[in-house]
Amino acid sequence: MSKKLFIETLGCAMNSRDSEHMIAALKEKEGYETTDDMKNADLILINTCSVREKPVAKLFSELGVFNKKKKEGAKIGVCGCTASHLGEEIIKRAPYVSFVLGARNVSKIGEVLHKDKAVEVDINYDESEFAFDDFRTSPYKAYINISIGCDKQCTFCIVPKTRGEEISIPDELIVREAQRAVDNGAKEIFLLGQNVNNYGRRFSSSDHEKVNFTELLRRLSKIEGLRRIRFTSPHPFHMDDEFIEEFASNPKICKSMHMPLQSGSTKVLKDMKRGYSKEWFLNRVQKLREHCPEVSISTDIIVAFPGESEEDFEDTIDVMKQVKFDQIFSFKYSPRPETEAQHYSDVIDPEVASDRLSYLQALQTEMLDEKNKTQLGKTYEVYFEDLNADGYVSGRTDNNLVVKVKGSEELLGEFCDVKITKIGRTIFTGEIVA
């Protein structure tokens, strides 16, 4: 009988890839098999996020539920970014936790498993050249880390304190991993990093060839059988003309771009230490759409950052109206430990913050509904990845629309032309064009 592993992953795609690395190690070296039933698990892992306050608060209530429902003798491990910044405090507050493993220490999962109350949270630990075992939750696409850590000093963000300084993974390792994924059936790869287009800034050793992100994209594009390349997240500050031109002209690069705005106010952007202005962001959008009119653009927005005036908020609304984003991830500012902004005194009234967020989200819904109407009757090439429970199969277009059609599992991993027949806010329905 194999041992059973239950893993809950919170947060970003990088956490999802970290979970895949841990699953691979535990399968290959410890004999675990995954289970969807936490009550049957011998090992329960929660891979945490600390970007906002709510997921951190949720962690301890979740741990309490796990402890009550787990079978006798099962171990509980806390991993990820919250593990990095809370460390030993997790075990003090939840003494039934067996070990704590930080986001920069994924390769140590086999070690901490056999050490009671182990805490491994060194944010300077270098895993950039570690040979992880291979495991992927989907055979159709592959998440691939191209860098670890972050060198930015955004005043609202805890990530540099949980994932350490930025180090790029050597391009030959990335190309090799992508080739292996394609050989195993994947036709799409998804490149991951805190600031992917800052790739090449620093490697573990000085003898690595200096390759920037644009050149990395060119090298990956040469892989035969690879049809699509996606990535997240590029930083607006590093979106130079060479990068935009390669994005637009390279047929293997999917025409969807996530550009984290955070604020449309140059003053607030300066307070956030984002490194660019409202005008620069709009200029990059204009350049992008000049070269690639079909591009879809998504973004992140924080409202009610300390000191944000009504005029600052109106600047954000102005950018939204000019850009007409295809998707936004929007949140009220949440003070995070070990960040500069947590000490700022000019905090926005919570009611004002809620009103601003509601207005922004309502505006986005209104604009998106108008934009989505134009999709009716259009035909797109869709790569099918997911079998739905309702007799539909879903996938994504090149520019990241989610489309579902009536079908079965033989469509999975296939590209088909699909005509949009029904509009939804997040999912479109279509028919395969013969």
C-alpha positions in Angstrom: 0.0 0.0 0.0 1.4 3.4 -1.0 1.3 6.3 1.3 -1.2 9.1 0.5 -0.4 12.7 0.0 -3.0 15.5 0.1 -1.8 19.0 -1.0 -3.7 22.3 -1.0 -2.1 25.0 -3.1 -2.9 28.7 -2.6 -1.8 31.7 -4.5 0.1 32.1 -7.8 1.2 29.8 -10.6 4.7 29.7 -9.0 3.2 28.1 -6.0 1.5 25.6 -8.3 4.8 24.7 -9.8 6.4 24.4 -6.4 3.7 22.0 -5.4 4.4 19.9 -8.6 8.1 19.8 -7.5 7.2 18.6 -4.0 4.8 16.0 -5.4 7.5 14.7 -7.7 10.0 14.3 -4.9 7.6 12.6 -2.6 6.4 10.2 -5.3 9.9 9.3 -6.6 11.8 9.1 -3.3 9.2 8.6 -0.6 6.6 6.4 -2.3 3.6 8.7 -1.9 0.6 8.9 -4.2 -1.7 11.9 -4.3 -5.2 11.8 -3.0 -8.1 14.3 -3.2 -9.5 13.1 0.2 -7.6 14.7 3.1 -9.0 12.2 5.6 -7.2 9.4 3.8 -3.8 11.2 3.7 -0.7 10.2 5.5 0.8 13.6 4.7 -1.1 16.9 4.4 0.7 19.9 2.8 -0.7 23.4 2.6 1.4 25.5 0.1 0.6 29.1 1.3 0.5 32.6 -0.1 1.3 35.8 1.8 0.7 38.5 -0.8 -2.5 39.6 1.0 -3.6 39.5 4.6 -6.7 37.3 4.1 -4.9 34.0 3.0 -2.6 34.3 6.0 -5.5 34.7 8.4 -7.2 31.7 6.7 -4.1 29.5 7.2 -4.6 28.8 10.9 -8.3 28.1 10.7 -7.5 25.7 7.9 -4.8 24.0 9.9 -7.3 23.6 12.8 -9.7 21.8 10.4 -7.0 19.6 9.0 -5.9 18.6 12.6 -9.4 17.7 13.6 -10.2 15.6 10.5 -6.9 14.0 9.7 -6.4 10.3 10.3 -4.3 9.2 13.3 -0.6 9.6 12.7 -0.9 11.8 9.6 1.7 14.6 9.3 0.9 18.2 8.5 3.4 20.4 6.7 3.2 24.2 6.0 5.0 25.3 2.9 5.3 28.4 0.7 5.5 32.2 1.3 3.7 32.3 4.7 6.0 29.6 5.9 9.0 31.8 4.9 7.9 34.8 6.8 6.3 33.2 9.9 8.7 30.3 10.3 8.8 28.9 13.9 5.7 31.0 14.8 3.6 28.6 12.9 4.6 25.7 15.1 4.2 27.8 18.2 0.6 28.7 17.2 -0.2 25.3 15.8 2.0 22.7 17.7 0.5 19.8 15.7 2.3 21.0 12.6 5.1 18.6 11.8 7.3 20.9 9.7 7.6 24.3 8.0 9.2 24.6 4.6 9.8 28.1 3.0 9.2 29.0 -0.6 12.9 29.1 -1.4 13.5 25.6 0.1 11.3 23.3 -2.0 14.1 20.9 -2.7 14.4 20.1 1.0 10.9 18.4 1.3 12.5 15.0 1.7 14.7 16.2 4.6 12.0 18.0 6.6 9.6 15.1 6.2 11.8 13.0 8.5 12.7 15.7 11.1 10.0 16.5 13.6 9.3 20.2 14.0 11.8 21.1 11.3 11.8 24.7 10.1 13.7 25.4 6.8 13.0 29.0 5.6 16.3 30.3 4.3 15.3 32.9 1.7 18.9 33.0 0.4 19.0 29.3 -0.4 19.8 28.8 -4.1 17.7 26.2 -6.0 18.3 27.7 -9.4 20.3 24.7 -10.7 18.6 22.0 -8.6 17.5 19.0 -10.7 13.9 18.5 -9.6 12.1 15.3 -10.4 9.5 15.6 -13.1 5.7 15.8 -12.3 3.0 17.8 -14.0 -0.7 18.1 -13.1 -1.5 18.5 -16.8 0.0 16.6 -19.7 -1.1 19.3 -22.1 0.9 22.3 -20.8 4.0 22.8 -18.6 4.7 25.4 -16.0 8.5 26.2 -16.1 10.3 28.4 -13.6 12.8 30.7 -15.3 13.9 32.6 -12.2 13.4 32.6 -8.4 13.1 35.5 -6.1 12.6 39.3 -6.7 15.0 42.3 -6.5 12.3 44.9 -6.7 11.6 47.0 -3.6 7.8 47.7 -4.1 6.7 49.2 -0.8 3.5 47.1 -0.6 5.0 43.7 -1.4 6.3 41.0 0.9 7.6 38.7 -1.9 11.3 39.7 -1.7 11.2 38.8 2.0 9.7 35.4 1.3 11.4 34.4 -1.9 14.8 36.2 -1.6 16.9 37.9 -4.2 16.3 37.3 -7.9 18.4 34.6 -9.6 17.8 33.4 -13.1 17.8 29.7 -14.0 20.4 28.9 -16.8 18.7 29.0 -20.2 20.0 25.5 -21.1 18.2 24.0 -18.2 15.0 25.8 -19.2 15.2 24.7 -22.8 16.0 21.1 -21.7 12.9 21.1 -19.4 10.7 22.5 -22.1 12.0 19.9 -24.6 11.2 17.2 -22.1 7.7 18.5 -21.6 7.1 18.6 -25.3 8.5 15.1 -25.7 5.9 14.0 -23.1 3.0 15.5 -25.0 2.8 19.2 -23.9 2.2 21.7 -26.7 2.2 24.8 -24.5 4.7 26.0 -21.9 4.1 28.7 -19.3 7.2 30.6 -18.1 7.1 31.7 -14.5 9.0 34.4 -12.6 8.3 37.4 -10.4 9.5 39.7 -13.2 10.1 37.4 -16.2 11.3 40.1 -18.5 14.1 40.9 -16.1 15.5 37.4 -16.8 19.3 37.3 -17.1 20.0 40.0 -14.5 21.8 37.5 -12.2 22.9 33.9 -12.4 24.3 31.7 -9.6 27.8 31.8 -11.1 29.5 34.2 -13.5 30.3 31.7 -16.2 26.7 31.6 -17.5 26.1 33.2 -20.9 24.3 36.5 -20.5 20.9 35.8 -22.1 18.0 38.2 -21.7 14.3 37.3 -21.8 13.8 38.2 -25.4 16.6 35.9 -26.4 15.3 33.1 -24.2 11.9 33.3 -26.0 13.7 33.0 -29.3 15.6 29.9 -28.1 12.5 28.2 -26.8 10.7 28.9 -30.0 13.1 26.7 -31.9 11.7 23.6 -30.1 10.0 21.4 -32.7 6.5 20.4 -31.6 6.1 23.4 -29.2 3.1 25.4 -30.4 2.5 28.0 -27.7 4.5 30.0 -25.2 2.9 32.0 -22.4 4.5 33.8 -19.5 3.8 35.8 -16.3 4.4 38.4 -15.1 6.4 40.9 -17.1 7.2 44.2 -15.3 6.1 47.3 -17.2 9.5 49.0 -16.4 11.3 46.3 -18.4 9.0 46.3 -21.4 11.6 47.6 -23.9 10.9 47.9 -27.7 12.9 44.7 -28.5 10.7 42.7 -26.1 7.5 44.1 -27.5 8.6 43.5 -31.1 9.5 39.9 -30.4 6.2 39.4 -28.6 4.3 40.7 -31.6 6.2 39.0 -34.4 6.9 35.5 -32.9 4.0 33.2 -33.9 4.6 30.9 -31.0 4.2 33.5 -28.3 0.5 33.8 -27.2 -0.9 37.2 -27.7 -2.0 37.9 -24.2 0.0 40.1 -21.9 -0.4 40.6 -18.1 0.8 44.1 -17.3 0.6 44.8 -13.5 -0.5 48.5 -13.3 -1.1 48.7 -9.5 -2.0 52.3 -9.8 -2.7 54.8 -12.6 -1.3 57.7 -10.5 2.3 58.6 -11.1 2.5 60.0 -7.5 1.2 56.7 -6.1 3.4 54.7 -8.4 6.4 56.7 -7.0 5.2 56.0 -3.4 5.0 52.3 -4.4 8.5 52.4 -5.9 7.3 50.8 -9.1 9.9 52.6 -11.3 7.5 53.8 -14.0 4.9 56.5 -14.5 1.3 56.6 -15.8 2.7 58.0 -19.1 5.2 55.2 -19.5 2.6 52.5 -18.9 0.2 54.0 -21.4 3.1 54.4 -23.9 3.9 50.7 -23.6 0.3 49.7 -24.1 0.2 51.9 -27.2 3.4 50.4 -28.6 2.1 46.9 -27.9 -1.2 47.5 -29.7 0.5 49.2 -32.6 2.6 46.0 -33.2 -0.1 43.5 -32.1 -3.7 44.8 -32.4 -5.2 41.4 -31.4 -3.4 41.4 -28.0 -5.5 40.9 -24.8 -4.2 42.8 -21.8 -4.8 41.9 -18.1 -3.6 43.7 -15.0 -3.4 44.0 -11.2 -4.7 47.1 -9.4 -4.5 48.1 -5.8 -7.0 50.7 -4.6 -6.6 52.9 -1.5 -2.9 52.7 -1.2 -1.8 55.0 1.7 -2.1 58.6 0.6 -4.2 57.8 -2.5 -6.3 61.0 -3.1 -9.5 61.1 -5.2 -7.4 62.6 -8.0 -5.0 59.7 -7.8 -7.9 57.2 -7.9 -9.3 59.1 -10.9 -6.0 58.6 -12.7 -6.4 54.8 -12.2 -9.9 55.1 -13.7 -8.6 57.1 -16.6 -6.0 54.4 -17.4 -8.8 51.7 -17.2 -10.9 53.7 -19.7 -8.0 54.3 -22.1 -6.7 50.7 -22.0 -10.0 48.8 -21.6 -8.3 45.8 -20.0 -9.5 42.3 -20.8 -9.2 41.2 -17.2 -8.3 42.9 -13.9 -7.3 41.5 -10.5 -8.2 44.2 -8.1 -7.9 44.5 -4.4 -8.0 47.0 -1.5 -4.5 47.7 -0.2 -3.5 45.2 2.5 -0.6 46.1 4.8 2.0 43.3 4.9 4.7 42.6 7.5 8.3 43.6 6.7 7.2 46.1 4.0 7.8 49.8 3.9 4.2 50.8 3.3 3.0 49.2 6.5 4.6 52.1 8.4 2.8 54.8 6.2 0.5 56.9 8.4 -1.9 58.3 5.8 -4.2 55.2 5.7 -7.4 55.4 3.6 -10.7 55.1 5.5 -12.0 51.5 5.0 -15.4 52.7 3.8 -13.7 54.9 1.2 -11.5 52.0 0.1 -14.5 49.7 -0.3 -16.4 52.3 -2.3 -13.4 52.8 -4.7 -13.0 49.1 -5.2 -16.7 48.6 -5.9 -16.7 51.5 -8.4 -13.6 50.2 -10.2 -15.0 46.7 -10.4 -18.4 47.8 -11.6 -16.7 49.9 -14.3 -14.6 47.0 -15.4 -17.7 44.7 -15.6 -19.5 47.3 -17.7 -16.6 47.8 -20.1 -15.9 44.1 -20.4 -19.5 43.3 -21.2 -19.4 45.7 -24.1 -16.1 44.3 -25.3 -17.3 40.7 -25.1 -20.3 41.4 -27.3 -17.8 41.9 -30.2 -16.6 38.3 -29.9 -19.9 36.8 -31.0 -19.5 35.0 -34.3 -15.7 35.2 -34.4 -13.6 32.1 -35.0 -10.5 31.3 -32.9 -8.1 28.4 -32.7 -8.6 26.8 -29.3 -6.2 24.4 -27.5 -8.3 22.1 -25.4 -7.0 21.2 -21.9 -9.9 20.5 -19.5 -12.7 18.0 -19.5 -15.7 19.5 -17.7 -18.4 17.6 -15.8 -21.2 19.0 -17.9 -20.3 17.3 -21.2 -18.1 20.1 -22.4 -14.4 20.4 -23.1 -12.7 23.8 -22.5 -9.5 25.4 -23.6 -8.0 28.8 -24.5 -7.5 30.9 -27.5 -4.1 32.4 -28.4 -5.2 35.6 -26.7 -6.4 33.8 -23.6 -10.2 33.6 -24.0 -11.6 30.5 -22.3 -13.9 28.7 -24.7 -15.9 25.5 -24.1 -17.6 23.2 -26.7 -19.7 20.1 -26.5 -17.2 17.2 -26.6 -15.3 14.4 -24.9 -11.8 13.5 -23.9 -10.6 12.8 -27.4 -10.4 16.6 -27.9 -7.9 17.1 -25.0 -4.5 18.2 -26.3 -6.0 19.1 -29.7 -6.2 22.4 -31.6 -9.5 23.2 -33.2 -11.1 26.2 -34.9 -14.1 27.3 -32.9 -16.8 29.8 -33.7 -18.1 31.7 -30.7 -21.9 31.1 -30.4 -22.6 32.4 -26.8 -21.1 35.2 -24.8 -20.2 34.8 -21.1 -18.3 37.1 -18.8 -15.5 34.6 -18.2 -16.2 31.6 -20.4 -17.4 31.6 -24.0 -19.4 28.8 -25.7 -18.7 27.8 -29.2 -18.9 25.2 -32.0 -16.1 23.5 -33.7 -15.7 24.6 -37.3 -15.3 21.6 -39.6 
